[in-house]
Amino acid sequence: MWFCQKVMKILFILSTVFILTSCVSKQEHMVKIVFLRRSTGQRIWIGNTNRYIYKLTEKGDIQAYFQKYNRKHKTNFRIEDMSYPHEYKNHVFDYYNIWVKHAGEEYWGKEETLEIMTEEYNIIIFKHCYPVSRILEDTGFPDIDSKEKRLENYKLQYLALKSKMHEFPRNKFIVWTPAVHVEGNISSEEALRTKEFHSWLVNEWDEKGDNIFLWDFYQYETEGGLYLSEKHASGKQDSHPSQEFGGLLAPVFSKFIINVAKGKIE
């Protein structure tokens, strides 16, 4: 009797240790991902999911893709979205202002800085909505602290953002190339400047082998042109992606995120 009790006690301890070890192992292999977005990003996040179903479940195409992938491959990728910034716009200046100018603080107002985000998430994804494409002519006097949408300011702010992200080598960052307006909502000069900004990001700003990865949303939107393709837009004067376009890009974007997480993209 005493021997059986002893054996049972040992088995109980061993099973408890196994369960705790398994939990720790799962926790260690969890990859937490956050997608910082506003309305344009939300169209891709939701994809073809019916809006009423999304309101009930709060799960769109990207979450469904990750759930299916985790089940199939026994992985533990956890992705969530966040409307960000909470109180400010999501222009280039705003990210620079929060993450670089106010670096070192956990929060600036209600906005999480990278100091706190990098503790919570392994991969941080951010983007700008289509107003980023209303780019004014350069003045010849670039100002990193300027809110004015000019290429000369964008470049300084993006270089500062890159340096900031490099301070967190254990984290990965995914940055969308700029969203652009439909033709009726933007001048040809602004569209050409947006194309120039895109080219600079892809060919000069992006570095191979670092912890920042560009997802070329601009190329998908324009298909080589200057504007958001009319067939991908919600309307002739609505620069939001259509639901159908969101449904097409959701799995493409999801696969890109997973490839970044798994180290398959330089």
C-alpha positions as CSV (number, residue, x, y, z in Angstrom):
1,M,0.0,0.0,0.0
2,W,2.8,2.4,1.0
3,F,4.7,1.5,-2.2
4,C,1.7,2.3,-4.4
5,Q,1.1,5.6,-2.7
6,K,4.8,6.5,-3.2
7,V,4.6,5.6,-6.9
8,M,1.4,7.5,-7.4
9,K,2.9,10.6,-5.7
10,I,6.0,10.4,-8.0
11,L,3.8,10.0,-11.1
12,F,1.7,13.0,-10.0
13,I,4.9,15.1,-9.6
14,L,6.2,14.0,-13.0
15,S,2.9,14.7,-14.8
16,T,2.8,18.2,-13.2
17,V,6.3,18.9,-14.2
18,F,5.5,17.8,-17.8
19,I,2.4,20.0,-18.0
20,L,4.3,23.0,-16.7
21,T,7.2,22.4,-19.0
22,S,4.8,22.1,-21.9
23,C,3.2,25.4,-21.0
24,V,6.5,27.1,-20.7
25,S,7.6,25.6,-24.0
26,K,4.5,26.9,-25.8
27,Q,5.0,30.3,-24.2
28,E,8.6,30.4,-25.4
29,H,7.7,29.6,-29.0
30,M,4.8,32.0,-29.2
31,V,5.4,34.8,-31.7
32,K,3.3,37.9,-30.9
33,I,2.5,40.2,-33.9
34,V,0.7,43.5,-33.9
35,F,-0.7,45.2,-37.0
36,L,-0.9,49.0,-36.5
37,R,-3.5,50.3,-38.9
38,R,-6.4,52.6,-39.7
39,S,-9.1,52.3,-42.3
40,T,-7.0,51.3,-45.3
41,G,-5.2,48.6,-43.3
42,Q,-8.5,47.4,-41.9
43,R,-9.8,46.6,-45.4
44,I,-7.0,44.1,-45.8
45,W,-7.3,42.9,-42.2
46,I,-11.0,42.0,-42.7
47,G,-10.7,41.0,-46.3
48,N,-13.8,39.2,-47.7
49,T,-15.2,38.5,-44.2
50,N,-18.8,39.7,-44.1
51,R,-19.0,42.9,-42.1
52,Y,-21.8,41.6,-39.9
53,I,-19.9,38.4,-39.1
54,Y,-16.8,40.5,-38.4
55,K,-18.8,42.6,-35.9
56,L,-20.0,39.5,-34.1
57,T,-16.7,37.5,-34.1
58,E,-14.1,40.3,-34.5
59,K,-12.2,38.0,-36.7
60,G,-11.3,38.8,-40.3
61,D,-9.5,37.0,-43.2
62,I,-6.0,37.5,-41.7
63,Q,-6.9,36.1,-38.3
64,A,-8.6,33.1,-40.1
65,Y,-5.5,32.5,-42.2
66,F,-3.3,32.5,-39.1
67,Q,-5.6,30.2,-37.2
68,K,-5.6,27.7,-40.1
69,Y,-1.9,27.9,-40.5
70,N,-1.3,27.3,-36.7
71,R,-3.5,24.2,-36.8
72,K,-1.9,22.8,-39.8
73,H,1.8,23.5,-38.9
74,K,1.5,23.3,-35.1
75,T,2.8,26.8,-34.8
76,N,1.9,29.5,-32.3
77,F,1.7,32.8,-34.2
78,R,-0.6,35.3,-32.4
79,I,-1.6,38.3,-34.4
80,E,-3.8,41.2,-33.4
81,D,-4.6,44.6,-34.9
82,M,-4.6,48.0,-33.2
83,S,-6.0,51.3,-34.4
84,Y,-2.9,53.4,-34.0
85,P,-2.0,56.1,-33.3
86,H,-5.0,56.5,-30.9
87,E,-5.2,60.2,-30.9
88,Y,-3.1,61.3,-33.8
89,K,-2.9,60.7,-37.5
90,N,-0.8,58.0,-39.0
91,H,1.3,60.1,-41.3
92,V,5.1,59.9,-41.5
93,F,5.5,62.8,-39.1
94,D,3.3,61.2,-36.5
95,Y,5.3,58.0,-36.3
96,Y,8.5,60.0,-36.2
97,N,7.1,62.3,-33.5
98,I,5.9,59.4,-31.2
99,W,8.7,56.9,-31.7
100,V,11.7,59.0,-32.3
101,K,11.2,62.5,-30.9
102,H,9.6,61.1,-27.7
103,A,11.9,58.0,-27.5
104,G,12.7,56.7,-24.1
105,E,9.2,57.3,-22.7
106,E,6.8,54.3,-22.4
107,Y,3.8,56.4,-23.4
108,W,3.5,59.8,-25.0
109,G,0.0,60.8,-24.0
110,K,-2.0,57.8,-24.9
111,E,0.4,56.6,-27.6
112,E,2.7,53.6,-27.0
113,T,6.3,54.2,-27.9
114,L,8.6,51.5,-29.2
115,E,10.1,51.1,-25.8
116,I,6.8,49.5,-24.6
117,M,5.7,47.9,-27.9
118,T,8.9,46.0,-28.3
119,E,8.4,44.4,-24.9
120,E,4.9,43.3,-25.8
121,Y,5.3,42.2,-29.4
122,N,8.0,40.3,-31.4
123,I,6.9,41.7,-34.8
124,I,5.4,45.2,-35.3
125,I,3.7,46.2,-38.5
126,F,2.9,49.8,-39.4
127,K,1.7,51.8,-42.4
128,H,0.3,55.1,-43.5
129,C,-3.1,55.7,-45.1
130,Y,-3.5,57.3,-48.5
131,P,-3.2,60.9,-47.3
132,V,0.5,60.2,-47.2
133,S,0.4,60.5,-51.0
134,R,-0.6,64.2,-51.0
135,I,3.1,65.2,-51.2
136,L,4.0,68.8,-51.7
137,E,7.0,70.1,-53.7
138,D,10.3,70.3,-51.9
139,T,11.5,73.7,-50.6
140,G,15.2,72.9,-50.5
141,F,15.1,73.3,-46.7
142,P,14.3,69.9,-45.2
143,D,13.0,69.9,-41.7
144,I,12.8,66.7,-39.7
145,D,10.3,68.2,-37.2
146,S,8.0,69.5,-39.9
147,K,4.4,68.2,-40.3
148,E,4.4,69.2,-44.0
149,K,4.2,66.3,-46.4
150,R,7.3,66.8,-48.5
151,L,9.8,64.2,-49.8
152,E,12.6,66.1,-48.2
153,N,10.9,65.8,-44.8
154,Y,9.7,62.2,-45.3
155,K,13.3,61.1,-46.0
156,L,14.7,62.6,-42.9
157,Q,11.9,61.2,-40.8
158,Y,12.2,57.7,-42.3
159,L,15.9,57.6,-41.8
160,A,15.4,58.5,-38.1
161,L,12.7,55.8,-37.9
162,K,15.1,53.2,-39.3
163,S,17.8,54.1,-36.8
164,K,15.2,53.8,-34.0
165,M,14.0,50.4,-35.2
166,H,17.6,49.2,-35.4
167,E,17.9,49.8,-31.6
168,F,15.6,46.8,-31.1
169,P,17.5,44.0,-33.0
170,R,15.5,41.2,-31.3
171,N,12.3,42.6,-32.8
172,K,11.2,42.6,-36.4
173,F,9.4,45.4,-38.2
174,I,7.2,45.2,-41.3
175,V,6.6,48.5,-43.1
176,W,4.1,49.0,-45.9
177,T,5.1,51.1,-48.9
178,P,2.8,54.1,-49.2
179,A,-0.9,53.8,-50.0
180,V,-2.0,56.1,-52.8
181,H,-5.2,57.9,-53.8
182,V,-7.3,57.1,-56.8
183,E,-6.7,59.4,-59.8
184,G,-9.6,61.7,-59.1
185,N,-8.4,62.6,-55.6
186,I,-4.8,63.5,-56.3
187,S,-2.8,65.6,-58.8
188,S,-0.4,64.0,-61.2
189,E,2.5,65.9,-59.5
190,E,1.5,64.5,-56.1
191,A,1.2,61.0,-57.7
192,L,4.7,61.3,-59.2
193,R,6.2,62.3,-55.9
194,T,4.5,59.3,-54.2
195,K,6.1,57.1,-56.9
196,E,9.5,58.7,-56.1
197,F,9.0,58.1,-52.4
198,H,8.1,54.5,-53.1
199,S,11.2,54.1,-55.3
200,W,13.4,55.7,-52.6
201,L,12.0,53.3,-49.9
202,V,12.6,50.2,-52.0
203,N,16.0,51.1,-53.6
204,E,17.7,53.2,-51.0
205,W,16.1,53.2,-47.6
206,D,15.5,49.4,-47.3
207,E,18.6,47.4,-46.2
208,K,19.0,43.7,-46.7
209,G,19.9,41.7,-43.6
210,D,18.5,44.1,-41.0
211,N,15.3,43.7,-38.9
212,I,13.0,45.8,-41.1
213,F,11.0,44.3,-44.0
214,L,9.1,46.2,-46.7
215,W,5.8,44.9,-47.9
216,D,5.1,46.5,-51.3
217,F,1.5,47.5,-50.9
218,Y,2.0,50.4,-53.4
219,Q,2.9,48.0,-56.1
220,Y,-0.2,45.9,-55.5
221,E,-2.4,49.0,-55.5
222,T,-1.0,50.7,-58.6
223,E,0.0,47.6,-60.7
224,G,2.9,49.8,-62.1
225,G,0.8,52.9,-62.5
226,L,0.6,56.1,-60.5
227,Y,-2.7,55.7,-58.8
228,L,-4.8,53.2,-56.9
229,S,-6.2,51.2,-59.7
230,E,-9.9,51.9,-60.2
231,K,-10.7,48.1,-60.1
232,H,-9.1,47.9,-56.6
233,A,-10.8,50.9,-55.2
234,S,-14.1,51.2,-53.3
235,G,-15.2,53.8,-55.7
236,K,-14.1,56.4,-58.3
237,Q,-13.6,58.9,-55.5
238,D,-13.0,56.5,-52.6
239,S,-9.3,55.7,-52.1
240,H,-10.1,52.8,-49.7
241,P,-9.3,49.3,-51.1
242,S,-12.4,47.4,-52.1
243,Q,-13.6,44.4,-50.2
244,E,-12.6,42.1,-53.1
245,F,-9.1,43.6,-53.2
246,G,-8.8,43.2,-49.5
247,G,-9.8,39.5,-49.9
248,L,-7.1,39.0,-52.5
249,L,-4.4,40.7,-50.5
250,A,-5.2,39.2,-47.0
251,P,-3.6,35.8,-47.7
252,V,-0.7,37.4,-49.6
253,F,0.0,39.7,-46.7
254,S,-0.4,36.9,-44.1
255,K,2.0,34.7,-46.0
256,F,4.6,37.5,-46.1
257,I,4.3,38.0,-42.3
258,I,4.8,34.3,-41.6
259,N,7.8,34.2,-43.9
260,V,9.3,37.2,-42.1
261,A,8.6,35.5,-38.7
262,K,10.3,32.3,-39.9
263,G,13.3,34.1,-41.3
264,K,12.6,33.2,-44.9
265,I,12.9,36.9,-46.1
266,E,16.1,38.9,-45.8
